[in-house]
Amino acid sequence: MKPTMTSLPNIADTQSKIKNLQEKIMNQTQETLGEKSSSENFAKSLGNAIENISNNQMESAKLTKNFELGIENDLTKVMIQQQLASLGFQMTLNVRNKVLSAYKDIMNMPV
């Protein structure tokens, strides 16, 4: 027995039902999380972390230059600042590598 056109579900109705469900889920998510979504909070946190790392690197370069010119006499302060900058940069690279690895894993998943 062949299915007739009337027995098949209407694609437009199905799409509108899916859109309604998606809107309900988004509304419930926004109510649960408040006004800001978690992606905005994540983006701000990530931006702040990168800005802190950049500031540490600039401070390290400044202290190193001042030490070489004889303005700064505290070698331990210079070395600690260089280590902070180095660790921050290494951590940033590791996070980037993990994100890229996760992205590749997701893209290679079968559909």
N, C-alpha and C positions, 0 to 999 in steps of 0.2 A: 504494500500500500504506500503510495507516494504522499509525502506531506504537501498540503496545499498552502497557498500563500497566506490564507487566513489563520492557519495554525502556527505559523512562525511568529515569534515575538517581534513587536515593532521596535526597530533599532532606535528610533528617536525617543521612545518612551524609556527604554533601557538607559540611554545616555543621560536623559534628564534625571532619572532616579539616581544614577551614579553621581551626578553633579550635586544633587540635593544631599546625598550622604556625605560627600566630601565637604560641603559647606557646613553641615552639622558637626563634623569632626573638627574642622578648623575653629568653629565657634566655641566648642567645648574645650579645645586646647587653649585658646586665648583666655577663656574664663579661668581655667585652671592655673595658667602661668601668669596671669595678670595682663597688663597692657603690652609689655614687651615680650617678644618671643625668645626662646632659648637661643635661636641662631643669632639674634642681635646681641645678646649677652655674651655669647661665645666670640663673636667678632670683636666686640669691645675688649674682652679679656685678652684675646690674641694680639690686638693692636697695642694694648698697653704693655704686654710682655715684650713685643718687638721694640717698642719705643724705649723700654728700660734697658734692653740689651744694647741698643744703639747708643744710649747715654753712657753706659758703662764703657763701651769701646772708645767713645770720644774722650771721656775722662781719663782713661788709661793712656791714650795717645798724648793728651795734654800733660799728664804727670811725667810720662817718659821723656817728653821733649824738655820739660822744665828740669828734670834730673840731669839730662845730658848738658844743658846749658849752665848747670850749677845753681839754679834757683831753688830747686827742691833738694833737701839733704837726706830725707828719710827714705832709704832704699826699701825697707820693709813695706812702707805704704805703697810705693810704686809697684813692687812685686805682687802684693795682694790685689791691687787694682787690675794688673795684667791678668792674674789668674781668674778673677771674677769675669773679666771680658772674654777670656778664652773659654771658660766653662759655659757662659751664656751662649756663645756662638756655637759650641759643640752641641749643646742641648737643642738649639734651634735647628741645626742640621739633622739631628736625630729625629725630631718631631716631623720635620719635612719629609724625611725618608720613610717614616712610618705612615704618614698620610698618603704618600705616593704609592706605597706598597698596598695599603688598604684599597685605594682607588683601583689599582691594577687588578686586585683580587675580585673586587665587585664587577669590574668590566669583563672579567673572564668567566663569570658565573654563567651557567647555562640558563636560558630563559624558559 
